[in-house]
Every structure is written in structure tokens, then in C-alpha cells.
């Protein structure tokens, strides 16, 4: 698995970002707002989707070796970790890319911010009926996630695969209304991301987020098509650790980001849980914040 460094990310940041892609006091009430000073042996609650993924056990162990007790809080859907973070029920979350975070902030008025990158993942199209995207018949139905950011990215995957055509050509804010039905090969239906795998018996194919692929009895190699994660416009789809803006300089949280990015066992687990598809990235937090601001501005303009 390759690791992209700052020089590569600088090239990513230089281009326009036009493509798609719950309450007790926690450590956040004791650290972060006091100038970012860390405290030994504090408990940090991190919200994730997929607590059983192979990177998390070694991450918890590596954090403990640094005197940080991590409590992973597992959520069943993508809609839950950001409100939990906003309300102070957790200290960090790690499940989303920048576009998803921008959409949440813009729609909720929250000020969650990225403090470190993890990886970028390809988004795949899967089927239990077909082995090749070209075999999908005209007029059949394909399922995509219903949340705005993943839906837009999904539609771009379908367009790249030749299954649909988008009137706009494809943007981070494309939705079903952007589909040119007369020029498209398939119909598209939107479902909750966690449900798209269970829809496979009823549709020709479905876009399935990486968190749900293995549990659906699939492998990443089963994907009929994916987007290009190495596209220079891909920065908004880098996955991040996020926290509340007031805690952005918390030294303990930043140390956890460093552990995730540099611990060999964590990186091996990340590769295993993603089927070798994740591209690990170390993006400067300032670049992540700049990308968030730009995408959030675009989100506001597209309301």
C-alpha cells in the first residue's frame, strides 16, 4: 500500500475541486479548550462505523502504549457520528471524507473540523447478477446511497462506467435530478447506504461503501467498476479524523492522528480491512481545512 506525502498532496490542492466524491462529559470537556494541553491516561471516545475493522485493535493498543486510553464507539450508519460529536458525546470521529463533513456542517450549522487524514478509498459498483458492467441490460435499476455527498460520487462512478449520463457532466452535488434519463442505460434508485448491500437481489447492481462490503459477503475485488482515487481532484474524498473546532489543537487528539498514520500494525490493519484498496495519506491539516472551506462554500452555493 503506497503512502502519499506532502509533496503529492500539494499537487492535489493546487487544482480545482470539482469532482464527486450520542451524553456524558468526555475528554473533550477536560482537554482541547485549555490551549491544547494533553493529559496522561485520559479516555478519548472516537466514533467509527465498523469497530471490528482490522486497524482499530492495533490502534487502541498503540494509543495505550502512549498513555492514551481510546474507547471506540461504534455507529450503525453514517448519519450518527457527526451529531454525536457535535453534542459532545464523543471526542473525535473517523468515518467520513471532506465532502460529507462539509455537507453536515452546512446543513446543521456545526463547526466540525478535520485534524488529520487517514486514507482515500475507491467507491465500487457491485452485483450478484453480473460479472461485467457491460452485461447490465438497458432499463435495469442500479442502487446508490441516498446521502448527498456519496450519492454525487456514486453517480460519477456510474457515468464513468457508461451506465448513465449526467446533465452537468458530474459535480460533488449531482443528484438523481441531474441524470439525463433519455441518454442513460439504467434507472437509478437511492437507498440508505447501509441498505444498498441488501438490495442486491432486487437490482442489477449497487454502489456499496467500503464499510459494508465485507459484511455483505463480498470482496473488494468483486467490484465491477470504481472511481479513480488517484485523480488530482480527489482531495475532497480523503477520509479524516474530525473534532469540534475548539479542540482542533488538542495535543492528545493530534497524537492519535500521528499514531494512526505511522504505526505499522495500524497501517497493516487498514490495508487488510480495505482489501488492499485504501491509499494511506498524510495530508497537512491546513490543507484539509482549506479543502473543507472550499467544498462547504460550494455546498452553500448549491442549496
Secondary structure by P-SEA (a helix, b strand, c coil): cccccaaaaaaaaaccccccccccccccccccccccccccbbbbbbbbccccccccaaaaaaaaaacbbbbbbbbcccccaaaaaaaccccccccccaaaaaaaaaacccccccccccbbbbbbcccccccccccccccbbbbbbcccaaaaaaaaaaaaaccccccccccccccccccccccccbbbbbccccccccccccccccccccccccccccccccccccccccccccccccccccccccccccaaaaaaaaaaaccaaaaaaaaaaaccccccccccaaaaaaaaaaaaaaaaaac
